[in-house]
Every structure is written in structure tokens, then in C-alpha cells.
Amino acid sequence: MVHFPQEPLYADVLRLVRLEGDIADLEIEGEIPAEMDGAFYRVHPDPQFAPKAGGDQFFNGDGMVSMFRFKDGRVSFKQRYAKTDKWKLENEAGRALFGSYRNPRTDDPSVIGQHRGTANTNVLVFGDDLLAMKEDSPCLVMDKLTLDTEGYTDWDGELTLKTFGAHPKIDPDTGNFCNISYASKGDLSPDGTYYEIDRDGNVVRRAEFEVPYYTMLHDFSIAGDYVVIPVSPYSSDPTVLEQDRPHFYYDRSLPSYIGVMRRDGDGSDMRWFKHEPGSCSCHVMNAFQEGTKLHLDTPVSKIGSLPFFPDRDGAPFDPELAMTELARITVDLASNTDEVESITPLGKAPGEFPRIDDRMAGKPYRHGWMITYDFAKPYNGPPGPFAGVINTLTHFDLKTGEETSWWCGPDGSIQEPCFIPRSADAPEGDGWLVALVDDHVRNYSDLCVFDATAVGKGPIARAKLPIRLRQGLHGNWADKEKLGDKLAA
């Protein structure tokens, strides 16, 4: 008999799904553009079994991968667990064997030394494979057509790292897969690695660097010839693991940094530029190079924005100061100081989960999107960590400064969007946006399709699911060329 703890993590808007299955032809409201030919992949944490103990993190759930296949105006749906080593061992035992988030000391003795990864943070088609990623473990390979799990990879021994970042970037010029890993030498290790993998699966660049302190390098960006990495004052120490506290804490006494180094170097040129003390940035919209200056566009908060990682000194969470707002952080490589040059607000609507037209990764760009917060709007659904907060989808035109938004209504929230170009050579921003819109009252999810530069008009189509998917983290689009000809709609 399955009994999950009576905690908000498993109730109401975060009620578990734990369902694998297929739907050949989803109900459509409106009209799916006939030109949309490919698949949208996304992933959410969805524990297979009740945890060993209560009080765990949302981010410790097993990865559940969803695939929406678009073809000829129709949409099919497939969902499977990312069957990690952890999932297989627990499935065989019929119960949870691994303990708290990032704390191997809480594991059952039978699994000590095994991979703890859940592959629940991001999914991306690269080459012949679907990669399922979580930053505290190696990369999991899945079949991009069937969603069957093939297992962990180290790229033929070329990347024998303990960890693998979950926010890779694809260089639009070379097609290289660019990524970072942190704590790749072991738990609480203040090290980092940058690497690039070419289209043939060869590791063609690798650079190691030291981080000023152990922290969560959750996201980064390429920027022309450079890598740009925001460092927020989250950290940890052995007492956290010994006492089984939440793995990261927010420590406002630690500096906030922007790390910059060349992509073709060995990491020895890394520079750490300090900026506003205590400020945090978890996700990156984009970055680009302008002469000796590098611009990083990212949602920034004045204090720690993640309430599930407590303040080290016990200060209560302040949602107003924790609000993230899109800003441009500029550093000048020609300067002799270790301070950022400027931090400039880019938009009015506060929000998170920024996205761009990925063909502009690392380049000067115009269009960006985020799910944003409109606190003036009503909410009818049950309470919960994501309830009634992420209720608006916003398009930012960084050339004109115009913001256009669509409110999803009083009954739910919106998950991370993803841009889909109309064609491979379409102008930047010419295409569609897809995003799951969750109805917390009727308990359904719709995958909504928007005109990317006219999101204020609302969805042009909805692919309607007969269930509500759990709050997800990240996802990506793969066009028909990346899928191959074997996949039938």
C-alpha cells in the first residue's frame, strides 16, 4: 500500500501523476498550424515510490518525460519514466532506497555508491539520442522515438565526470553541444568543467576552473567566444549532510559573481566579476559579446529566490525581495577591476523560466519570453507552491522595449514555454511558442500554441490532455529532421 507524506509537496497542485502511456491523437481546440512538424519534449519530477522520510525536495522526484509529436495538424502524446539506475533499483525492490536530495548519507546501505540521479530537469535531442539531464549526476540517454531508456553515457570515456549540467546550449554556428558541470570531482567540491561535444559525439573542447565557493551553477550562457556563468550565494557544507538539512542554503555574506572565460581555453583565464551583494540569478535568457563587453540577460532577485533553500542565518523568506526581474548584467573584459560594469533593468513584468529563439544562442538578439507574475489577478484554485503565481506569459521585444502578455485565467498557471521557428531560415522570432497551461480547478493540462510575437492574443490552438501533468522544469523542441523519418504521427 502506497502512502506519501501528507505534505504540500504531494498534494493539490503538486499531486503526483506516476502514469506512463500513449495517446495517438489528442483532442484539439482551434487549429494546429500544419507547418509544425516535430516533437516537444519536457520533463517533470514524479516520484515512483513514497520517500524514505518526509520533508524532501520537489527536485528529488524521478524524471517523467513527456513527448508531444506534431504532424499534419495533429498531436500525439507519449509519457515514460526516465529509467535511471536509481529507478531500476527501487523498482526491483518495490520501495524507495535512496534518501534525501543530494545526500547519499541517507541512502539504504544496499545502494551506496550507485548513481543517485533522477534525470528530471531537462531533455534535449542531440544527434541520435534524447538526453535526460540532472546536474548532480551523469547524462542519461533515451530513445528519442520510443522514450525507452538506454542508460548513462560518458561519451566513450571522454567525459568521466560525476555530474553533467542540465542547461546545455547548442552553438548555432557549429552545432556543438556546450555545457558546464560543477562539483564534478565529488560532493561539495568547488570545481567546474566546461566542455563542447560536436555533432559526431566527440568532446572537442574541455576546460576546468575553480569556483570561489561551492555553489549551484544551475545555468550559464555562451556569448560569442566566451562562457558566462552567474554565481549566486547558495552554498552548503558537511554539517548540512550530517544533519540532513536542505542541501543548499542562502548565505547573503557570500559575494555574487559573474564568471567569464574563453570557450577555447583551458580555464586558467577565468575571471570572477562581483556584483550586487546577496543577489541571485538561477536561469539565463541569453548572453552576447560586444567588443570587449559581455552582456548577460537574466532574471535577478535581491535575495535568494528559492524558498525551499533556507537562509543560513534563519532569516524568514521575503517574497517581495525574492521576486526575479529581467536585467542585463554587463562586464568589460578590458577593465582592471573585478566589478561588473552595470546592471540594467530590461523589463517591467517579474518572472522566471526565460526562453529565446535558440538559433540566437550567444548572439545579439531581439526576442525573449518568460512566464511572469501578475499578483493583481484572482486565483480560484487550491493552495500550493506554484498556485496562482506563474499566471502570465510575456513576450519581451528588447529592441522596442515593448512587453506583451497573456493571462491564463483565474483557475491555474503556466509552465515554461518553448520557441519553435516557422522554418529553419525564418527570421528571429518568426514561429510559435508552446507552453502547458494547467487548470488547477478541473485538474487538466492543455498544451497551448501561441503566435510567438503575438502572445497577447492568446492561444491559437490547444492540445487537450485528459489529465493534468505535474509542474515541469524544462523542455525543448526537435524538428522533423532531428527525429528522422521512422516516427509516425
N, C-alpha and C positions, 0 to 999 in steps of 0.2 A: 504494500500500500504506500503510495507516494504522498508525503506531507512536506510541503515547502513552508518555511517560516512565515508567520503572519507579520510580514513587513511590507512597507510600500514598494520595495524592490520587485515584488512578485504580484502586486495587486493592482486593480483598477487599470490605469493607462499603461502599466508595465506588466499586465498579466501575460503569462508565458503562452507561446504558440506550440512548440515542440511537435511540429507537423511537417512531414515530408510528403510531397505529392506532385501531381501534374494536372493542369487544366489545358485542354487542347485549344480552346477558343473562348477567351474572356468576353463577357458582356461589355459592349462599347456604348457609351453615351457620346453623342457628337460624331465626329468623323476623324479617324486616324489618317494623317497625310500618307498618301500612297508611296511617297518617296522615302519614307522611313523604313530602312531595311537593315536590321542588325539586332543587337541584344543589349539590354540594360541589365547589368549585374549589380547587386548590392548585398550587404551582409548585416545581420544583427546578432547580438548576444542572446542565446536561448538555452539555458542550462538543461542538459539531458536528465540530470538527477538533482534531487534536493542537495544543498551544500552540506559539507561535513559539520559546519557550525553557522550560526546566524551572523548577521552584521557584515556580510561580504559586499563586494563592489559589483555594480552593474557590469563593469568591464571584464568580469571573470566568467561570463557565460560562454558556453560552447557556440562556435560560429555557425549560423544558419544562413546559407547562401540562397538568394532568390535570383531567378533569371526570367526576364520578360523579353520574349522574342517578337519583334515587329516585322511583319512582311505582308504586303498586299492589303494594307488597311486592317489587318487582324493582329491580335496579340495573344500569344500563348504564355503559359506560366509554368515554371518548374522550380521546386524548392528541395534542397538537400542539406543535411548537416555536412560541414567540413569535418571529415572523419580523421581527426588528428590522432597521434599516438595516445594522448590523454583520453579522447573519446572512445577509442577502441578498448583500452584497458578498463575503463569504467563500464563500458557496455558489456564486456565479458563478465565483470564482477557483479553487475546489476546494481551498483551503488557508486556514490562519489568516493574517490580515492585521493584526489588532490585537494589541498586545502585552500587557504586564503589567497587572494590576489597577490602575486609576486612574492609569496612567502613559502619556499619549499620546506621550511621547518615544520609546517603544519600538515605535511603530506603523510599518507599512510606509509609505513616502512616498506611495503611491497613495491612502491613506485619511486623510491628515492633514486635520483639520477636520471629519471626518464624525462622526456620533453614535456613541459607543462603547458605549452602553447594551446590557444583556443582558436586561432585563425579567424578572429571575429571583428576585425577593424576595417579592412579594405579588401576589395577584389578587383583585379585588373587583368585583361587579356594581354599577354605579351608573347609573341612568337606563336608556338603551337599550344600554349598552355594558359589556363586560368590560374593566376597566382592569388592565394588567400593569405593575408598578412596580419600579423600582430607584432608589435615592436619588441616584445620581450622574448621572442623565440625565432627559430629559423623560418624560412618561407615554405609554405605548403603548396603543392602542385595539385590541381584538379583538372579534370577533363572539361574543356570549355563547351562541349556539346551536351554531355550527359550529366555533368556535375559529379561524376564519380571521383573519389579521392585516390590519387596516385602515391602521395607521400611527400616527405620533406626532401628538399634539394639543397646541395651545396655547390651547384654548378660544376660538377665533375671535379670537386676538390679545390676549386679556385676561390671559393668563399666559405671557408671553415670558420664562420662567426657564430657565436652563441645567440645573436639577435639579428633582426632584419627589420628595417623601418617600414612603417605602414603608409607612408605618404610619398611614394616614388613619383618622379616626373619623367615624362618622355621628351627628350630633346627633339623639337620639331624639325631640326635641320639634319641631324644624324640618325634619328630613330633610336638613339641609345636610351636605355633604361637607367636613370640616375637615382641614387638613393643614399641614405645615411643609416648607420646603425649606432646605437650607443650602449654602454655597458656590455660591449661585445666580448670583453675578456672575463666577465663574471658579475655576480650581483654587487651592486653599489659601486662599480668601477667607474671612475670619471674619465672614460676614454670614448673616442668616437672614430668612426671609419666612414669615409666617402668612397663610393665606387660607381662605376658605369659598366653596363653589360650591353654588348652590341646585339644586333638583330639575330646573329648566329649563336647567341648564348655564350660568348666569350667575355670574360672580365677584362676590359681594355684599359681601365683606369682604377687606381686604388690609392687612397691617401689616409693616413692615420693622424689623429690630433688629440690633444688633451683638452678637456672641458674645465673651466675654472672650478667647478664643483660638480658632484654627482647630481644630475637633474634629468628631467624628462624632455628629451629632444623629440617632441612629437611630430613636428613638421619643419619644413625647410623650403628653399626655392633655389633653382638655378637662376642666374642672372648674367646672360652673355657668357663671358669667360670665367665667371665666379660662382661660388656656392655661398648662399646667405642663410644663416641659421639663427633664429631667435632663441635666446635662453631666458627662461622665466624662473623666478626664485622658488621653485619647488625642489625639495631635496629629501633625503632620507638618511638613516644611519642604522647601525646594528641593533640599537635598542628598540627600533620600530619592529624589526623582525622578531626579536626576543619576546616582546610584549604583544605581538600580533595586532598591532595598530594599523590603520590605513597606510599603505605603502609610502605614499608621498605626503609631505606636509608643506604648507606655505610658510616661508621664512622671509619676512619683509626686511631682515637685516642683510640679506644677500643681495648683491648687485644684479641688475638686469642687463643683459648684453645682446649685441648683435655680432655674431661671428662671421668673418669673411675670409675666404681663401680661394686660390685659383683652382679650377677644376682639373688642370693638367699638372698640378704639382704633387708633392709628397706630404703635404700638410704642415710643413715647417714654417710656411708663410702665414699661418692662421693669425688673424688679428681679432681681438675682442673689444668692441666699442660699447662703452657703458651708456645707458640712457636712464629714463625716469626711474628712480629707486622704487622697488616694490611692484612695478607694473608688470603685466603678464600678457603673453601672446601665445595661443595654442595652435591656431591654424593660419595658414598663409593664403592670400588671394593670388599674388604674383610678385615678381621682382624683376628689375631690369637695370641695365647698365647705361649710363650717360656720361661718356668721357671717364673721368676719374671718380665719378659719383655712382653710387648704387642706391636704388630706391626699393624698399621693401614695403609692400602694401599688405596690411594685416589687421584684424580686429584686436584692439588693445583695451585692457582694463586697468584701473588704477591700483587694484589689489588682486589677489587670487580670485579667478572667476569660477573655480570648480569647488562647489560646496562640499563635495564628498572627500576632498583632501583638506583636512582641517588646518587652522592656523597653529603654528608650532607653539606659540605662547598662549593659546587658548582664547584669543580674541574671537568674538562672535562673527559669523558671516554677515557681511553688509551687502545686500543685493544691489544697492544703488551704486556703490563704488566698484562692485564686481561687474557692472554692465560693460560689455565689449562694444567698441565703436571703431569703425574702419578708419585707419590712419596710415599715412605714408611716413616711414622712418628712413631718413637719408643719411648715409655716411660718405665721407670723402676720403678716398684712399691716398690722396695727396697731402692730407693733413698730418701734422706731427702729434696730434692729441689722440687720446683713447676715448673721446666722447663722440656721440652721434652729432651730426650737424644740425638736424632739425626733426621734429615730429609734427606733421601737418594733418589736421582732420580732413577726411575725404568725403564723408557723408554724414547725413543727419540721423538716419534710421539706425538704431543699435541692433546688433545681430551677430550671427555666427555662421559656421559652415560655408565660407566663401568659395565660389567657383568662378572659373573663367572659360573662355573658348580655349581648350587645351592646346590648340595649334599655336597659341601665343605664349606658351610657357617660356619664361626667361627673356621675353621681348617686350618692348614698349607696346602698350595695349590700350583699348578704349572701354571695353565692356566687362562688367563683373556682376555677379549675382550673389545674394545671401538670403537666408531665412532670417527674418527680423522680428522685432518685438513691438507690438502696439498695445501698451498697457491700458489704453483708454477703451479698448473694445471689450465687450462682455464675454463671459465663458460659462457654458451650461453644463460641462461635463464633470466627472469625478476629479478629486484632487490627485496630485502626483507630481513627480519631478519634471515632467515635460508638459504638464497640463496647462492649457490656456496661455502659454508663454510664447512659444515659437509659432505664431499665428499668421505671419505675413511673409510673402515672397517679394523681394525687391530687386529691381534692375538698377544698377549704377552706371550712368554714362559718364565716364571720367573725363571726357573731352568737354562736354557741355555743363557738367555738374548736376544734371537732371537726375532725379530719382523717381521711379515709377513702381507702385506697389499694388499687390492684390491681397486682400484679407480673406482667409479661408472660411470665415463664419464663426459663430459662437460655440460650435459643438466639437472642435478638435484642434489639430495642429498640423504642421507641415514638416516633412523630413528633408534631408539635404537634396538640393537639386543637382542636375547634371545636364550639361550642354551637349547638343547633338547638331553638328553642322549639316546644312542642307545638302551639301556635296563637298567633296574633298577640296575643291578650289573655290568654294563660296567665300565671300568677304567675311572678315571677322564679325561674329555675332549674328550672321545670317543663318538661321536654323531654328531649332526648338529647344525647349527646356522640359525635362521630365522631373517630377517630384511626387512622392507619395503624400497624399493628404489623408490623415487619419480622422475618422469620426469616432469620438470617444463616447458618444451617447448611444448610437446604434451599433457600435463595435464593428465597423467595416473600414477598409482602406481602399482608396482609388488611386491608381497611378495616373496622374494628370499630365496632359501635354499642353504646353503653352507656346505661343509665338515668343521667341526669346527676347526680342526687343519691344514687345508689347504685352508684358505680363499683366499690366493693369487691367486689361480686357478680360482676364480670367482664362480658364482652360478652354481650349478649342476641342478637347476630347478627354474622356475619362475611360480607362480600362478598369472595370469594377470587379474587385475581388469579393468572394463570399465570406471572407474572414478579415480581421484586422491584423496586419503584420506588426510585430513589436517594433518599438523605436530602433531605427538602424543607425549605423555610424557612417560609412562611406560606400561609394559605388562608382561605376564607370560604364561608358558606352563602348561597344565594339561594333564596327560596321561590318557589312556582309563579307568584305574582303578578308577581314581578320578571322571571321568564323569559318570560311571555306564553303564549299558547295554541298557538303554532306548533310547540313542541317535543314530539315523540313520545317515549315511553319506549322 
